[in-house]
Amino acid sequence: MENTSLSPSLTTAIDYYYEDYNNSEGLVFFCDKSDVNKFGAKIIPVFYYFIFLLSLLENGLVLHIIIKYEKLKTVTNIFLLNLVISDLVFAFCLPFWASYHSSEWIFGSVMCKIVGSVYFIGFYSSILFLTLMTFDRYLAVVHAIAAAKRRRTLYAIISSIAVWCVSLGAALKEFILYDIRKNNNYGTLCEETGYSQEIMTKWQLVGYYQQFVLFFLLPLTVVLYCYTRIVIRVVQTKMKEKCRAVKLIFIIIVAFFLCWTPYNIVILLKAQEISLNRDSDPCNIELDYAMYITRNIAYLYCCINPLFYTFVGKKFQTHFRNVLAKWIPCFRTQLITSQSSKTTDHRSPPTIYE
């Protein structure tokens, strides 16, 4: 049994049926999306389980190292901890959606609302924390003297609370609208339902434009501006490993752009299709295929972003080797030999991903 819904994307009943405004009887016709649903049933579950396991491994390791080796009193580590939590919150919802795409929703009405909203809370907060960490790096590098007085623990806590509040507010719509409904052909569905088509269409447009403006256009602008200023400052100063820092910044920007741009372009096209092109074919399955593919690329970024902020840092690499030495006996001998063969600089950078 294939699922008709494009959940957990922002979809409503308008994806399944439409009203022909050109006919006098006002009949409602169903869109045939069986091929799209079969495609999703084959690809989505495997991909979601993969993202879940990868995110659990990476973020779990980062969380372990933060708690074991780091102090949570620094601004950077507070932001990083919140980023890991948001990624894990997002990832823990993926097995539910994987099961849903495989057959039907089997977890009940309450879990439909909880998973539907918590999923977006993790999704939105992950984007905002990445943006916040980028802005914090900008302050620390470009405005180092002025930021030294402001970048305190209270600043990090208040900023983190603000991100969670914005994410909760943005996902409130999902908690209200998401519910289960029975379908004769596809069983129990979990989606935005329970209101008239006109109301659902308006809320769908709100969701699309909210995603594009608040969770893509604004973060992309901040990321490009901040990292451009950081690169200029790094090049102007005599910082060690200047080329390495610039390369890392370039990788972060390119990865962010490649992962998020296609998905948000499709979202914008979907919104324009609904609001401007009602006389055109409403059963545009090409956009549905594009939504499946580009959305999963964007989701993948939510589990690989710890790589950019932790795994590439020397301090984290040291902690990671210590963890391996503790878990793998043969690696412990290799680590001791490596450390004894070179002089170690005990001074460490102030943040975990530097």
C-alpha positions as CSV (number, residue, x, y, z in Angstrom):
1,M,0.0,0.0,0.0
2,E,1.6,3.2,-1.1
3,N,1.1,6.5,0.7
4,T,-0.4,9.3,-1.2
5,S,0.9,12.0,1.0
6,L,4.1,13.9,0.4
7,S,4.5,14.2,4.2
8,P,6.5,15.4,5.9
9,S,6.7,18.2,3.3
10,L,4.2,21.1,3.5
11,T,1.4,19.5,1.6
12,T,-2.4,19.5,1.8
13,A,-5.3,17.9,0.1
14,I,-4.7,20.1,-2.9
15,D,-2.0,17.7,-3.9
16,Y,-4.6,14.9,-4.2
17,Y,-7.6,16.6,-5.8
18,Y,-8.6,19.9,-7.4
19,E,-11.7,21.7,-8.3
20,D,-12.3,22.5,-12.0
21,Y,-13.2,26.2,-12.0
22,N,-14.1,26.1,-15.7
23,N,-17.0,23.6,-15.3
24,S,-20.4,24.8,-14.2
25,E,-21.0,21.9,-11.8
26,G,-18.0,22.6,-9.6
27,L,-16.9,18.9,-9.7
28,V,-13.8,17.7,-7.8
29,F,-11.3,15.6,-9.7
30,F,-8.5,13.4,-8.3
31,C,-5.0,13.7,-9.5
32,D,-3.4,10.4,-10.5
33,K,-0.1,10.3,-8.5
34,S,0.3,6.5,-8.2
35,D,3.7,6.6,-9.9
36,V,5.0,9.3,-7.6
37,N,3.8,7.4,-4.6
38,K,5.5,4.2,-5.8
39,F,8.7,6.1,-6.3
40,G,8.4,7.5,-2.8
41,A,7.6,4.2,-1.2
42,K,10.8,2.7,-2.7
43,I,13.2,5.5,-2.1
44,I,12.1,7.5,0.9
45,P,12.1,4.8,3.7
46,V,15.7,3.6,2.9
47,F,17.0,7.1,2.7
48,Y,15.2,8.2,5.9
49,Y,16.7,5.2,7.8
50,F,20.1,6.0,6.4
51,I,19.9,9.7,7.5
52,F,18.6,8.6,10.9
53,L,21.5,6.2,11.5
54,L,24.1,8.6,10.2
55,S,22.8,11.6,12.2
56,L,22.5,9.4,15.3
57,L,26.2,8.3,14.9
58,E,27.6,11.7,14.1
59,N,25.6,13.9,16.5
60,G,25.8,11.2,19.3
61,L,29.6,11.3,19.0
62,V,29.7,15.1,19.1
63,L,27.3,15.1,22.1
64,H,29.5,12.6,23.9
65,I,32.7,14.6,23.3
66,I,31.0,17.9,24.3
67,I,29.8,16.3,27.6
68,K,33.0,14.3,28.2
69,Y,35.8,16.7,27.2
70,E,34.3,20.2,26.9
71,K,32.9,22.8,29.2
72,L,29.4,24.1,28.4
73,K,30.2,27.6,29.7
74,T,31.6,28.8,26.4
75,V,29.3,30.5,23.9
76,T,30.4,28.2,21.0
77,N,29.8,25.0,22.9
78,I,26.3,26.1,24.0
79,F,25.4,26.8,20.4
80,L,26.9,23.6,19.3
81,L,25.1,21.6,21.9
82,N,21.8,23.1,20.8
83,L,22.6,22.4,17.2
84,V,23.2,18.7,18.1
85,I,20.0,18.5,20.0
86,S,18.0,20.0,17.1
87,D,19.6,17.6,14.7
88,L,18.7,14.7,16.9
89,V,15.1,15.9,17.4
90,F,14.8,16.1,13.6
91,A,16.4,12.7,13.1
92,F,14.3,10.8,15.7
93,C,11.2,11.7,13.7
94,L,12.5,10.1,10.5
95,P,11.8,6.4,11.3
96,F,8.1,7.4,11.8
97,W,8.0,9.0,8.3
98,A,9.9,6.1,6.8
99,S,7.3,3.6,8.2
100,Y,4.6,5.9,6.9
101,H,5.9,6.1,3.4
102,S,6.3,2.3,3.4
103,S,2.6,1.6,4.1
104,E,0.3,3.9,6.1
105,W,0.2,5.8,9.4
106,I,-0.1,3.3,12.3
107,F,0.8,5.5,15.3
108,G,-2.5,7.2,15.9
109,S,-3.8,10.8,15.9
110,V,-1.8,12.1,18.9
111,M,1.5,10.9,17.5
112,C,0.6,12.3,14.1
113,K,0.4,15.8,15.6
114,I,3.5,15.3,17.8
115,V,5.7,13.8,15.1
116,G,4.4,16.3,12.5
117,S,5.2,19.3,14.6
118,V,8.4,18.1,16.4
119,Y,9.8,17.1,13.1
120,F,9.6,20.7,11.8
121,I,10.8,22.1,15.1
122,G,14.0,20.1,14.7
123,F,14.2,21.0,11.0
124,Y,13.7,24.8,11.6
125,S,15.9,25.1,14.7
126,S,18.8,23.3,12.9
127,I,18.8,25.9,10.2
128,L,18.6,28.8,12.6
129,F,21.3,27.4,14.9
130,L,23.6,27.0,11.9
131,T,22.8,30.7,11.0
132,L,23.4,31.8,14.6
133,M,26.7,30.0,14.8
134,T,27.8,31.6,11.6
135,F,26.9,35.1,13.0
136,D,28.7,34.3,16.2
137,R,31.8,33.4,14.2
138,Y,31.5,36.6,12.4
139,L,31.4,38.6,15.7
140,A,34.3,36.6,17.1
141,V,36.6,37.2,14.1
142,V,35.5,40.5,12.5
143,H,34.5,42.3,15.7
144,A,36.8,40.5,18.2
145,I,37.3,43.3,20.6
146,A,33.7,44.5,20.8
147,A,32.4,41.0,20.8
148,A,34.6,39.9,23.7
149,K,32.5,41.9,26.1
150,R,29.1,40.7,24.7
151,R,29.8,37.0,23.9
152,R,28.9,35.7,27.4
153,T,27.0,32.7,28.6
154,L,23.8,34.7,29.1
155,Y,24.0,35.9,25.5
156,A,24.3,32.3,24.2
157,I,21.4,31.1,26.4
158,I,19.1,33.9,25.4
159,S,19.9,33.5,21.8
160,S,19.3,29.7,22.0
161,I,15.9,30.3,23.7
162,A,15.0,32.7,21.0
163,V,15.8,30.2,18.3
164,W,13.7,27.5,20.0
165,C,10.8,29.9,20.4
166,V,10.8,30.9,16.7
167,S,11.0,27.3,15.7
168,L,8.1,26.4,18.0
169,G,6.0,29.2,16.6
170,A,6.8,28.2,13.0
171,A,5.8,24.6,13.7
172,L,2.6,25.5,15.6
173,K,0.7,25.3,12.3
174,E,1.6,21.7,11.9
175,F,0.5,20.8,15.4
176,I,-2.9,22.3,14.7
177,L,-3.5,21.1,11.2
178,Y,-1.9,17.6,11.3
179,D,-4.3,14.7,12.0
180,I,-5.1,11.3,10.6
181,R,-7.8,10.6,8.1
182,K,-9.0,7.4,6.4
183,N,-8.7,6.8,2.7
184,N,-10.4,3.9,1.0
185,N,-7.4,3.2,-1.3
186,Y,-4.5,4.1,0.9
187,G,-5.6,3.4,4.5
188,T,-4.8,5.8,7.3
189,L,-3.0,9.1,6.3
190,C,-1.2,11.6,8.5
191,E,-1.3,15.0,6.9
192,E,-2.7,18.5,7.2
193,T,-6.5,18.0,7.1
194,G,-9.8,18.9,8.7
195,Y,-10.5,22.2,7.1
196,S,-11.9,23.5,3.8
197,Q,-9.8,23.4,0.7
198,E,-9.6,27.2,0.6
199,I,-8.3,27.4,4.2
200,M,-5.8,24.6,3.6
201,T,-4.5,26.2,0.4
202,K,-3.9,29.5,2.3
203,W,-2.0,27.7,5.0
204,Q,0.0,25.8,2.5
205,L,1.1,29.0,0.8
206,V,2.0,30.4,4.3
207,G,4.1,27.4,4.9
208,Y,5.9,27.5,1.5
209,Y,6.7,31.2,1.8
210,Q,7.7,30.9,5.4
211,Q,10.1,28.1,4.5
212,F,11.6,30.1,1.6
213,V,12.0,33.5,3.2
214,L,12.6,32.8,6.9
215,F,14.4,29.4,6.7
216,F,16.3,29.9,3.4
217,L,16.6,33.4,2.0
218,L,17.4,35.0,5.4
219,P,19.9,32.3,6.5
220,L,21.6,32.3,3.1
221,T,22.0,36.0,3.2
222,V,23.5,35.9,6.7
223,V,25.8,33.1,5.8
224,L,27.1,34.7,2.6
225,Y,27.6,38.1,4.3
226,C,29.3,36.7,7.5
227,Y,31.6,34.3,5.7
228,T,32.6,36.9,3.1
229,R,33.6,39.3,5.9
230,I,35.4,36.5,7.7
231,V,37.4,35.6,4.6
232,I,38.4,39.2,4.1
233,R,39.5,39.5,7.7
234,V,41.4,36.2,7.6
235,V,43.2,37.2,4.4
236,Q,44.2,40.6,5.8
237,T,45.6,39.2,9.0
238,K,48.6,37.0,9.5
239,M,46.6,34.1,10.9
240,K,48.1,30.7,10.9
241,E,46.8,28.1,8.4
242,K,45.1,30.9,6.5
243,C,44.5,28.8,3.4
244,R,42.9,26.0,5.5
245,A,40.5,28.4,7.1
246,V,39.5,29.9,3.8
247,K,39.0,26.4,2.2
248,L,36.8,25.4,5.2
249,I,34.6,28.5,4.8
250,F,34.3,27.8,1.1
251,I,33.2,24.2,1.7
252,I,30.6,25.4,4.2
253,I,29.1,27.9,1.9
254,V,29.1,25.6,-1.2
255,A,27.5,22.7,0.8
256,F,24.8,25.0,2.3
257,F,24.0,26.4,-1.2
258,L,24.0,23.1,-3.0
259,C,21.9,21.3,-0.3
260,W,19.3,24.0,0.3
261,T,18.9,25.9,-3.0
262,P,17.2,23.2,-5.1
263,Y,14.7,22.3,-2.4
264,N,13.7,25.9,-1.9
265,I,13.4,26.6,-5.6
266,V,10.9,23.8,-5.9
267,I,9.0,25.1,-2.9
268,L,8.8,28.5,-4.6
269,L,7.6,26.9,-7.8
270,K,5.0,25.0,-5.9
271,A,3.8,28.2,-4.2
272,Q,3.6,30.0,-7.5
273,E,1.8,27.1,-9.1
274,I,-0.9,27.3,-6.5
275,S,-1.3,31.0,-6.2
276,L,-0.8,32.1,-9.9
277,N,-1.5,29.2,-12.2
278,R,-4.9,27.8,-11.2
279,D,-5.9,27.6,-14.9
280,S,-2.9,25.3,-15.7
281,D,-2.5,21.6,-14.9
282,P,-2.7,21.2,-11.2
283,C,-1.5,17.6,-11.3
284,N,2.1,18.6,-12.0
285,I,3.9,15.4,-11.0
286,E,7.3,16.7,-12.2
287,L,7.3,19.1,-9.2
288,D,6.3,16.2,-6.9
289,Y,9.3,14.1,-8.1
290,A,11.5,17.2,-7.7
291,M,10.2,17.7,-4.2
292,Y,11.0,14.2,-3.1
293,I,14.6,14.4,-4.4
294,T,15.5,18.0,-3.4
295,R,13.9,17.7,0.0
296,N,16.0,14.6,0.9
297,I,19.2,16.5,-0.2
298,A,18.3,19.3,2.2
299,Y,17.6,16.8,4.9
300,L,21.0,15.2,4.4
301,Y,22.6,18.5,5.2
302,C,21.0,18.4,8.7
303,C,23.1,15.3,9.5
304,I,26.4,16.2,7.8
305,N,26.7,19.7,9.3
306,P,28.5,18.5,12.4
307,L,31.3,17.5,10.0
308,F,32.0,21.2,9.2
309,Y,31.8,22.4,12.8
310,T,33.6,19.6,14.6
311,F,35.3,16.9,12.7
312,V,37.5,19.3,10.8
313,G,38.8,21.0,13.9
314,K,42.1,20.0,15.5
315,K,40.6,20.1,19.0
316,F,37.8,17.8,18.1
317,Q,40.1,15.4,16.2
318,T,42.2,15.1,19.4
319,H,39.1,14.2,21.4
320,F,38.0,11.8,18.7
321,R,41.3,10.0,18.8
322,N,41.0,9.7,22.6
323,V,37.5,8.2,22.2
324,L,38.8,5.7,19.6
325,A,41.7,4.9,21.9
326,K,39.3,4.1,24.7
327,W,37.0,2.0,22.6
328,I,39.6,0.3,20.3
329,P,42.6,-1.2,22.2
330,C,44.8,-1.5,19.1
331,F,44.3,2.2,18.3
332,R,45.4,3.1,21.8
333,T,48.9,1.7,21.2
334,Q,49.1,3.6,17.8
335,L,48.0,6.8,19.5
336,I,50.6,6.5,22.3
337,T,53.3,5.8,19.7
338,S,52.2,8.8,17.6
339,Q,52.2,11.2,20.6
340,S,55.6,10.1,21.8
341,S,57.2,10.7,18.3
342,K,56.4,14.4,18.2
343,T,56.3,17.4,20.4
344,T,52.8,18.3,21.4
345,D,51.6,21.8,21.8
346,H,49.2,21.8,24.8
347,R,47.6,25.1,24.0
348,S,44.2,24.4,22.5
349,P,41.8,26.7,20.6
350,P,38.9,28.2,22.6
351,T,36.3,26.4,20.6
352,I,35.7,22.8,19.8
353,Y,35.6,23.2,16.0
354,E,38.8,25.2,15.6
